[in-house]
């Protein structure tokens, strides 16, 4: 799942693919370029961004919205709340 900051970075890169790390940091009002670099590395690793010739490109990957969980046995005492699986008491 993407963090809010990662979503913001993707939106900025989508608007301007030639933007530099320091420009992204300025736009997000951050003083550290290192944090931006760490987020971008994570986005590349997770497949949301692709790097080629020192340029960043968005991929067609979208966030997974569903989690498939195999259940065995009785699940009548389970419920979902705020996208979390809870056990009824």
Secondary structure as UniProt FT lines:
FT   HELIX           4..15
FT   TURN            17..18
FT   HELIX           21..27
FT   TURN            28..29
FT   HELIX           33..45
FT   TURN            46..47
FT   STRAND          49..52
FT   TURN            53..54
FT   STRAND          55..58
FT   TURN            76..77
FT   STRAND          78..81
FT   TURN            82..83
FT   STRAND          84..87
//
